C-alpha cells in the first residue's frame, strides 16, 4: 500500500513537472532571440588554421564578449585563448574598437554603436600540437578533430542553455567525411550546415572528419543506435579484425547490463587513430572525443594498452553528463568549476570503465587485476596521503 501511494505521488509530481516544462518551453520559444550565426572555415585546418566568422544579434551600448574558459570534461580553465589571433569586430561594415578586460583575460569589452542591431566578429584559431587536453588536438594531413569551444566568441550570458547558435562548416575538402552528434541540415561538397542548437549542446557535440574514415554499427541500447566512427592517418589503420569489433559490440551489451536505461537518442564513439595527433578522452552527452595510437584498432596489443578508453568515456555519459556533481554543473563556461566531488565524477567512472573493458573482453581478467594493483601501488606512494588533504574539514 505504501509503495502504491509513493508511486502515485511520483507519477503526479512527474506529470506536474512535464506540464510546467511545456509551459516554460512554449514561453521561451516565443521570446527566443535570433541565433548567433557562426561559420567555421576549416579549409586550411591541415596547416593549423581555422577562420571564424560570426554574425551576432546585439543591442546598442556596452557589450562583453567571452571566449569559453572552463571546459566541461577538462575540469579546469583550459580554454585555449592564447591560440586566438586577428580579432576584428564591426557593425554595418564599420570597425568597432575593443579592449581586453584587464582582469578576466577571456573577456572582450566594446561599445555597440547606436542603431546597430548586430555585429560581425572574425578571428583565426591557431592550431597546436602541444598543450593540455583538446588544445593539442586539431589536425593532421588526413584528419580533423574539432571541439567548438575553440571557435566561438559570444555575448556573456548567465545560462548558456539560453543562447542559440546556427553553425556551418567548411571541411578541408569535398572528399572528407565527418561525424558528430549534431544534426546535419545540409551537406554539399565541403560545405555543411547544422541545425540550430544551444551553446550548451554545441560545446557538447564535437566533430571528427577525415579522408580515411570508417563507421561500424555496434548495436542498439534500448532502441538507440550505437556506432563507432573512426578517422585515421592511413587506410591500413582502419583494417580492423572482426574480433575487435565484436569486443566493442560486447561493450554495448555490458553497458546495458550495468545501466539498463539510456538518456541519449543515439551514441557515437568519435575516434582518431594517429601517431601524429596526441590521444584524448573527453566525455560528451551523445558522443565521446577519443584519440589513440594509429594501430589501436588494428593491433590487439595496442587495443589492450588503451583498453579502457572507450568504456571510460561512455560511462561518463551517465556519470558526469546525465548526472553531475552540483559544483561542477555550472550554467556557463566562465563560472569556475569546483572539483570537491571529482573523485566521484572520475573515480567511479574509472572503476566501471576498467571493469567494463574486462567484461567486454577487451581486457583479460588478469589485465584488469594488474591494472587495479597498479592503481593501489600508485596511491600507496602518493605522499600527500600520508598526512591529510589540503581541503578544509
C-alpha positions in Angstrom: 0.0 0.0 0.0 2.8 2.4 0.9 4.6 1.6 -2.3 1.5 2.3 -4.3 0.9 5.6 -2.6 4.5 6.7 -3.2 4.3 5.6 -6.9 1.1 7.6 -7.3 2.8 10.6 -5.8 5.8 10.2 -8.1 3.6 10.0 -11.2 1.6 13.1 -10.1 4.8 15.0 -9.5 6.3 13.9 -12.8 3.1 14.9 -14.6 3.2 18.3 -13.0 6.8 18.8 -13.9 6.2 17.8 -17.5 3.2 20.2 -17.8 5.3 23.0 -16.2 8.1 22.2 -18.6 5.8 22.5 -21.6 4.6 25.9 -20.4 8.1 27.1 -19.9 9.3 25.8 -23.2 6.5 27.5 -25.0 7.2 30.8 -23.3 10.9 30.5 -24.0 10.2 29.7 -27.7 8.0 32.8 -28.1 10.7 35.0 -26.7 13.8 33.3 -28.2 16.2 35.8 -29.7 17.7 35.3 -33.2 20.6 32.9 -33.1 24.2 33.7 -33.3 25.3 32.6 -36.8 28.8 31.0 -36.8 30.8 29.8 -39.8 34.0 27.9 -39.3 36.2 27.7 -42.3 38.4 24.6 -41.8 39.7 24.5 -45.4 43.2 25.3 -44.0 42.9 23.1 -40.9 45.8 20.8 -42.1 48.0 23.9 -41.9 46.7 24.5 -38.4 44.4 27.4 -39.2 40.6 27.8 -38.6 39.0 31.0 -39.8 35.8 32.0 -37.9 33.1 34.5 -38.9 30.2 35.3 -36.6 27.0 37.4 -37.0 25.8 38.3 -33.5 22.5 39.9 -32.7 23.1 42.7 -30.1 21.6 45.9 -28.6 23.5 49.2 -28.7 25.6 50.1 -25.7 28.3 48.3 -23.7 28.8 44.7 -24.6 31.1 41.9 -23.2 32.1 39.1 -25.5 33.6 36.0 -23.8 35.7 33.1 -25.0 35.0 29.7 -23.3 37.2 29.3 -20.3 36.1 26.4 -18.1 35.7 23.4 -20.5 33.4 20.6 -19.4 35.3 17.3 -19.0 38.6 19.1 -18.7 37.7 20.4 -15.1 39.9 23.5 -15.5 40.2 26.9 -17.1 41.8 25.4 -20.1 40.1 27.3 -22.9 42.9 28.0 -25.4 42.6 31.8 -25.8 46.3 32.2 -26.5 45.6 30.5 -29.8 43.1 33.2 -30.9 44.5 35.8 -33.3 43.4 38.5 -35.7 40.2 39.5 -33.9 38.1 42.1 -35.8 34.7 43.4 -34.7 32.4 45.6 -36.9 28.9 46.9 -37.3 27.4 47.8 -40.7 30.9 47.4 -42.2 32.5 49.9 -39.8 35.1 48.7 -37.4 34.4 48.8 -33.6 37.3 49.2 -31.2 37.6 46.7 -28.4 39.7 46.2 -25.3 40.6 43.1 -23.4 39.3 43.0 -19.8 42.3 43.9 -17.5 41.4 41.1 -15.0 39.4 38.5 -17.0 41.6 37.5 -19.9 38.7 35.7 -21.5 36.5 38.8 -21.8 36.5 41.4 -24.6 34.7 44.7 -23.9 33.3 47.1 -26.6 30.5 49.6 -27.2 27.9 48.8 -29.9 27.1 51.9 -31.9 23.6 53.4 -31.6 21.2 51.9 -34.1 23.2 48.7 -34.6 21.2 45.5 -34.2 24.1 43.2 -34.9 27.9 43.0 -35.0 30.2 40.9 -37.2 33.1 39.1 -35.5 36.0 37.4 -37.1 39.2 35.7 -35.9 41.6 33.0 -36.6 42.2 29.9 -34.4 45.9 28.8 -34.5 46.2 25.0 -34.0 48.9 23.5 -31.9 50.3 20.1 -31.1 51.2 21.0 -27.6 49.1 21.9 -24.5 46.6 20.2 -22.3 43.5 18.2 -23.4 41.9 19.2 -26.6 44.3 22.2 -27.1 46.9 19.8 -28.5 44.4 18.3 -31.0 43.3 19.8 -34.2 44.6 18.2 -37.4 47.0 16.1 -39.4 47.2 16.0 -43.2 44.3 13.5 -43.3 42.1 14.1 -40.3 40.5 16.8 -38.2 39.3 16.8 -34.6 37.2 19.9 -33.8 35.9 21.0 -30.4 33.6 24.0 -30.8 34.8 25.8 -27.7 37.8 26.8 -29.7 35.9 28.7 -32.3 33.2 30.8 -30.6 33.2 34.3 -29.1 29.8 35.1 -27.8 28.0 37.7 -25.6 28.3 36.9 -21.9 25.1 35.2 -20.6 24.2 33.8 -17.2 23.0 30.5 -18.8 24.5 29.2 -22.0 21.5 26.9 -22.5 19.6 30.0 -23.5 22.0 31.1 -26.2 21.2 29.7 -29.7 23.8 29.1 -32.3 23.4 28.3 -36.0 26.6 26.7 -37.2 28.1 25.9 -40.6 31.4 24.4 -41.5 33.7 24.3 -44.5 35.6 21.0 -44.4 39.2 20.7 -45.6 38.0 19.1 -48.8 34.9 17.8 -50.5 36.2 14.2 -50.1 36.4 14.5 -46.3 33.8 12.5 -44.3 32.7 13.7 -40.9 30.8 12.5 -37.8 29.2 14.4 -34.9 26.2 14.3 -32.5 24.9 17.5 -34.2 22.1 17.0 -36.8 23.0 17.9 -40.3 20.8 20.4 -42.1 22.5 20.3 -45.4 25.7 18.9 -46.9 27.1 19.8 -50.4 30.7 19.1 -51.2 32.9 20.6 -48.4 30.0 22.8 -47.1 28.0 21.5 -44.1 25.2 23.3 -42.1 23.8 22.0 -38.9 20.5 22.5 -37.1 20.4 25.4 -34.6 21.3 24.3 -31.1 22.1 25.9 -27.7 25.6 26.8 -26.9 25.5 24.1 -24.2 24.6 21.4 -26.8 27.1 22.8 -29.3 30.0 22.5 -26.8 28.8 19.0 -26.0 28.9 17.8 -29.6 32.5 17.7 -31.1 33.2 16.7 -34.7 35.8 14.5 -36.3 36.5 14.4 -40.0 39.0 12.9 -42.4 39.9 11.3 -45.7 40.3 7.8 -44.2 37.1 7.0 -42.4 35.0 4.0 -41.4 31.9 3.5 -39.3 30.8 0.4 -37.5 27.3 -0.2 -36.1 27.8 -1.7 -32.7 24.2 -2.4 -31.7 21.3 -0.7 -30.0 20.9 0.4 -26.4 17.2 0.3 -25.6 16.5 1.2 -29.3 19.2 3.9 -29.6 21.9 3.1 -32.2 25.5 2.9 -31.0 28.2 3.5 -33.6 32.0 3.8 -33.8 33.2 6.5 -36.2 36.9 6.2 -36.7 39.2 8.5 -38.7 42.8 7.6 -39.4 46.0 8.9 -40.9 46.3 5.9 -43.2 43.9 3.4 -44.7 45.6 0.4 -43.1 44.8 1.7 -39.6 41.2 1.1 -40.4 41.8 -2.6 -41.3 40.2 -3.9 -38.1 39.8 -7.5 -37.2 36.2 -8.8 -36.7 37.2 -9.9 -33.2 38.0 -6.4 -32.2 34.6 -5.1 -33.4 32.9 -7.9 -31.6 34.5 -6.8 -28.3 33.1 -3.4 -28.8 29.7 -4.8 -29.5 30.1 -6.8 -26.3 30.7 -3.4 -24.6 27.2 -2.3 -25.7 25.7 -5.4 -24.1 27.7 -4.9 -20.9 26.8 -1.2 -20.6 23.2 -2.1 -20.9 23.6 -4.7 -18.2 25.1 -2.1 -15.9 22.7 0.8 -16.5 19.6 -0.7 -18.1 18.4 2.8 -19.1 19.6 5.5 -21.6 19.2 9.3 -21.9 20.6 9.7 -25.4 18.8 9.3 -28.8 22.0 7.8 -30.3 25.6 7.4 -29.2 28.8 7.7 -31.3 32.3 7.0 -30.3 34.4 9.6 -32.2 37.8 8.1 -32.6 41.0 9.4 -34.2 43.8 7.0 -35.0 47.1 8.8 -35.3 50.7 8.6 -34.4 50.9 12.4 -35.1 47.9 13.8 -33.3 48.0 13.3 -29.5 45.5 11.0 -27.9 42.5 12.1 -25.9 39.5 11.0 -24.0 36.7 13.6 -23.2 33.1 12.7 -22.4 30.0 14.1 -24.0 26.3 13.5 -23.9 25.8 11.6 -27.1 29.4 11.0 -28.1 32.9 10.9 -26.8 36.0 12.6 -28.2 38.5 9.8 -28.2 42.0 9.5 -29.7 44.6 6.8 -29.6 47.6 5.4 -31.5 47.4 4.6 -35.1 47.3 0.9 -34.5 44.7 1.0 -31.7 42.1 -0.9 -33.6 44.3 -2.9 -35.9 46.7 -4.4 -33.4 45.4 -6.4 -30.4 48.3 -5.4 -28.1 47.6 -1.7 -28.8 43.9 -2.2 -28.0 44.9 -3.7 -24.6 47.3 -0.9 -23.9 44.5 1.7 -24.1 41.7 -0.8 -23.5 39.5 1.3 -21.1 39.5 4.4 -23.2 36.1 3.9 -24.9 34.4 2.2 -21.9 35.6 5.0 -19.5 34.2 7.8 -21.7 30.9 6.1 -22.4 30.4 5.6 -18.6 30.8 9.3 -18.3 27.7 9.8 -20.4 25.8 8.7 -17.3 28.2 9.7 -14.6 29.3 13.2 -15.4 26.9 14.3 -18.2 23.4 13.0 -17.4 24.2 13.3 -13.6 26.9 15.7 -12.5 28.1 16.9 -9.1 26.4 20.3 -8.3 29.6 22.3 -8.0 30.7 21.0 -11.5 27.3 21.8 -13.1 28.0 25.4 -13.9 25.5 27.3 -16.0 28.0 28.8 -18.4 31.7 28.4 -19.4 33.0 31.4 -17.5 32.0 30.4 -13.9 34.6 28.3 -12.1 34.0 24.6 -11.6 34.6 23.4 -8.1 36.1 19.9 -8.0 35.2 18.7 -4.5 33.3 15.7 -5.8 35.6 15.0 -8.8 36.6 11.8 -7.0 33.0 10.5 -7.8 32.8 12.0 -11.3 36.2 10.5 -12.3 36.8 7.8 -9.7 33.6 5.9 -10.2 33.9 6.2 -13.9 37.5 4.9 -13.8 36.4 1.9 -11.8 33.5 1.0 -14.1 35.4 1.9 -17.3 38.1 -0.7 -16.4 35.5 -3.3 -15.2 33.5 -3.0 -18.4 36.6 -3.3 -20.5 37.2 -6.7 -18.8 33.6 -7.8 -19.1 33.5 -6.9 -22.8 36.7 -9.0 -23.4 38.8 -6.0 -24.4 40.9 -6.9 -21.3 41.5 -10.2 -19.8 40.8 -10.8 -16.1 44.5 -10.6 -15.5 44.8 -7.3 -17.3 42.1 -5.9 -15.1 43.6 -7.2 -11.9 47.1 -5.9 -12.9 45.6 -2.5 -13.5 43.9 -2.5 -10.1 47.2 -3.5 -8.5 48.9 -0.6 -10.3 46.3 1.9 -9.0 46.8 0.7 -5.4 50.5 0.9 -5.7 50.3 4.4 -7.1 48.1 5.5 -4.2 50.4 3.9 -1.7 53.2 6.0 -3.0 51.3 9.3 -3.2 52.9 11.1 -0.2 50.3 13.7 0.2 48.1 11.0 1.6 50.5 10.3 4.5 49.3 13.4 6.3 45.9 15.0 5.4 44.2 16.6 2.4 44.5 20.3 1.9 40.8 20.8 1.7 39.2 22.2 4.9 37.5 19.8 7.2 
